[in-house]
Amino acid sequence: MFWWMLLTSALAALAASIALATIAAQRLLRPRRRQAQSTPAEVGLAYQEVQFKARGEALALAAWYIPAAGATRAVIIAHGVGGCRGQEFTVSSFPLVEHLVGSGFSVLMLDLRGHGASDTAPMTYGIRERHDLLGAVDWLLAHGYKPGAIGVLGASMGGVAAMGAAGEEPAIGALISDSACADFQAMIESHLQRRSKLPRFFIPLVLLMGRMLSGEDLARLRPATLLRQISACAVLIIHAEGDRLVPLNHAYALARAGDCALWITQSPRHLGSFGANQHAYSQCVIAFFERTLVARPPIPAAFTVQQLTHAHQPGRLRLHMRWERLKTGLRARWEPMYSAPPRLHELLAQPTDDTVDEELQLK
């Protein structure tokens, strides 16, 4: 009888743990959906409601296209978890959009899958959402924008998705990531323990249920690794000093993982940098895209990183060497970003050797 009661209690505890982990995973994968409360017309901007498909998928994505007169460059803006068009930060992003358009950049603001007016799908914290951004790039290319003249500004999860997209699509000429994490499991463990008081040993079960529900292994999502796959794309990392959801050491890890510029703001909140100083933020974003978005001819498929990294035959080796020279030329083109006038140089300060690096504990 004793062993039977012990077995029954153990099975009941296991069932309760699985049920609780499933509920937690569902909340992680399906945040409350918010709809845009206003439009770019709020700041006097003409815009178009557009729709396109995520690259390689049937998901329909809703977006606003705000064209700038005579623009040859465009910026895609992607929100984070639970956000939508116009609500990428702690305050409305329309003032930033107004500055971008006024500086000659067209803007494409989209609702990522499972958010806003886009089709329903499980959220994967940037893994599949990168296809949404690639669909946005395809739409801009189809509407006349050239490779290299397309930039992405991603907020939190949107930044992670942008890193994944930039590693696959050479048409993306520049990327700004605001408040993204360097290691998803480290970030979510800290967050769940603080918000739900769940013991640390319970977190892997939540992530396991998340994998079963979404089909993606979120525990292996490490944006710092994604940055190493980006070659022909300039990257700026922005992070709030007081961010508690994604602590500051994630920003340092990202900056050191890739060849990135880094701007730490004095905001006390996650995604609070724009709201803390809209003028400085807008100036920094515009200056960065001004220096880095330059139209260039498409790189032939034979020159893509994926194919050339396996080039061993003499002919392929020559192609690989040409690709390396092309990368060197692109870096030379972007070098002024690191020797900008003092005012901008302060905003785009590089992490120094004594900053927290990727090897420090993110947990």
N, C-alpha and C positions, 0 to 999 in steps of 0.2 A: 504493500500500500504506500509506503514511504517513497519508494522509487517511482511509483506511478504518479504520485502528487508532484514529485520533483520534476519529472519529465513534462507533465502537464503545465507546470509553472514556467518551465524553460521555453516550451513551445508558445505559450501565451505571450511571454516577454519578447520572443523573436517576432511573432506576428505583429505585436504592438510597435516594435522598432521598425519593421518594414513599412507598416502603415504610416507611421510618423515620417519616415524618410521619404516615402512617396509623396506625401502632402508637401513637405519642404521642397522636394525636387520640382513638383508642379508649380509651386510659387516662383521658383527660380526660372523656370522655362516659360511661364506665361504670366508676365506682369500685367497689372491693370492697364487696359488700353485707354489712351487719351487721344482725343481728337483736337485738331488745331482750333484754337479759340478765336483767331483772327487771321488775316492774310497780309501779304506784303503791301496791299493798298493802304494799310494802317500808316505807313510812312510815305505814302504817295508814289509807290513803285508800281509800274505796269507789270503784269505777270500773266503766265499761261498755265492752266491746269494741264498736266501731261501725264501719260502713263506708259510704262515700258515693262519688259520682262527681266527678271533676274537672269544673268547669263547662264545658259545651259539648263534653265528650269522654266516651269510654266507659271510661276508665281507672278502676279501682276502687282506692280509697285506704283503708288501714287506720288506725284512730285509737283513742285512749282518750278517753272523756268522763268527767271527774271533776267531778260537780256539787257546788256549795256550797249549803247549806240556805238556801232562800228567795232564791237569787241572781237578780238582774235584769241582771247584767253578766257577760260571759264573755271569756276571753283565749285566743287560739289561739297555740300555741307551735310554731314550725317550725325544724327543724335545718338544718345546712349539708351540704357535700359529704361523703359517706361516713358521715353520722350516722344517727340513727334516734330514735324516741321514747325519752325518758329520757337520751339521750346527745348533747344539743345542745351541751354545753360540755366542758371538760377534765375535769369531774367530773359526777356524776349531777345531773340537774336536779330530782329529786324533792323535795329540801328547799325549793326555790323554789316548786314547785307546792303544797307543804304550806302555805307562807306565803300564797300567793294564795288558796287555798281557805279558809284560816282568816280571811282578810280579806273574805270574801264574794264572791269571784270564782269562777265555774265555769271549768274549764280544758279545752280540747280540744287534745290532743297528737297530731299526725299523722305518718305516714311519707310523705314526698314520693315522687313517682314514681321508680321504679328503686331505691328504698331500703326497708329493713326488710321488712315484709309487704305492701307495696303492689305494684301491677302493674308489670311491667318496661317501661321506656321509656328512650330516650336522655336523659341529663341535659343541660339547657340553661342552667344557672347562673342560673335565676330567670325566664327568658323564658317558658317554658311552665309552669314550676312555679307561676306566679301563678294559673293556672287551678285548681291544687290548693287554694290558699288560698281562692279564690273559691268552690270547692265546699264548703270548710269553713264559710265565711260562710253559704252557702245552707242548710247543715244546721242551723246555730244559729238562723237566722231561722225555719226551719220548726219549730223546737222552742221558739219563744216569745220569743226574745231580740229586742230592738228595735234598729232602726238607730241608730247612735251609741253603743250600749252594748256594742259588740264591739271588742276591741282585739287587736293582733297583736304578738307578740314573735318576731322572726326572727333567727336566728343565721347570720351570714356569708351564704351563698347564700339562706338563708331570709329574711334581711333584704332582699335584692334582690328576691326574689319578693313580699315584703310591700309594697315600694314600688310595684311594678307593679300589684298588686291594689288598693292604696289609691287609685291614680290612676283606677281604673275603677269602684270600688264605694264610694259615699258612705255605706254602712252601717257602714264601718270608721271608728270614732271616734277611735282613737289607734293609733300605731305606734311600737314600739321596735326599732331595728336595732342589733345588736351585731356589730361586726367586719366590716361589709360594705365592698366596694370602691366607689370612685367611677368607675373606668374599668377595664373588664375586661381589655382588651388590655394596658394598662400594667401591671396586676397580674400577668397570666399571663406576659408577657415577662420580668419580673423573676424570677418564680418558676421558670420553665423554665431560664433561664440559670443560676440559682443551683443548682438541683437536678440538671440534666442536662448542664450545660456546653455546651448547644447554642448556636451563634452566633446573633446577633440576626436576621440575614437569613433564618434558617430558620423563625422563628416564624410569619410570614405563611403559609407552606406548611402548617404544622400547623393553623392556624386555617381555612385553605381546606379541608383535608380534614375538619376538624370540621364545617364548613358542609355539605359533601357528605353526611356521615354523619348529621347531625342535622336538616338542613333549616333551620337557623337561623344567621344571621351573628353569631357571638359577638364578632367584632371591633367590631361597632357597639353592643355592650351598654355603656351608660353610665348607671349608676344615678343619678348626679348630675342627669342630664336627667329621669329618672323623677320625682325629687322635685319638679321644677318643675310637674309635672302634678297634684300633690296640692293640693286646695283646702281641703275641709272635714275636715281630719284633723290632729291634733297629732302632732308627730314628735320623738322623742328619739334621738340618736345616741350609742351607747356604744362606746368603743374602748380597747384596751389600749395603753399607751404603748410597750411593747417588742415589739409585733406585727411580726414579720418577713415573714410571708406577705402581709399587707395592711398596708403601712406607715402610720404615723399621719397622713401628709398626706392620705390618702384620707378620713379622718374629717373633717378641716377642710374639704376640698372639698365633702363632702356637706352639712355644717352650713351652709356659705355658699350652697349652691345652693338650699336650701329654708329656710323659716322654722322652723328646728329648734333645740331645746335640745341641748347637747353635754356629755357627761361623759367625761373622759379618766381612766382608772384607771392605777394603777402596776404592773399585771400585766406580766410580761415575755413573755407568750405569746399567740398567736392564740386567741381565745375563752376567754382565761384570767381575765377580769374577775370572773366569778361565783365561780370557785374561789379567787381571791385574797382575797376578802372577801365571803362569802356573806351575812352580816347586812346590810352596807351596800348590797349589790346588791339584795337582796330589798326593803329599805326604799325604795330609789330607785324600783324598778319599781312597787311598790304605790302609793307616793305619786303617781307620774306618772299611773297609771291611775285612781286615786281622783279626781284633779283634772280629768281629761279625758274619761272615759267617761260620757256623759250621754245617756240615751235621748231620741230626738227623732222626730217624725213623718217618714215616708219623704218624700224630695224627689220631687215628680212628675217624670215623664220630661221634661216640657217645660222643666224647670229644670236639666237636666243641663248640665255645662260644655261637652260636645261640641257640643250643639245651640245653646247660647246664645252661644258665641264667634263664631258666624256670623250673629247676629241683626242684620239691617239694616233690615227693615221696621218701621214704627212700633209695631205690636203686639208684635213680638219684642223691640224695643228696650225696651219697658216691662217685659217679662218679664226681660230682662237686668238692668235697673236693680233689680228686686226681688231677683234673685239676688245682686247685689252687696251690697244691704242685708242679706240673709240672711248672707252671708259675714262682713260687718262685725260682725253680732250674734254670730256664732259665735266670732270672734276675741276679742270683748269677754268672752264667757263663759270663754275659756281664758286671758285675760290674767293672772289670779292666778298662773299657773304661773311667770311670770317675776318675780313679786314675792313669792315664797314665803318662809316663815320662813328665817332664816340657815342653819340646818342643811341644809335641802333646797336652798336657793339655791346653796350651794357645790357640790352634786352636779349641779345642772342649769345650770352656768355656761355663758354664751354665749361663742362665739368672738369675740375682739376684733379690731380692725382690723389689728393687727400680726401676727396669726396667718397661717399659710400659707393662701392662698386657692386657688380653683379654677383659676386661671390658672397657678399654679406647676407645674413639671414633676412629673408623677406617676411618671415612669419612673425 
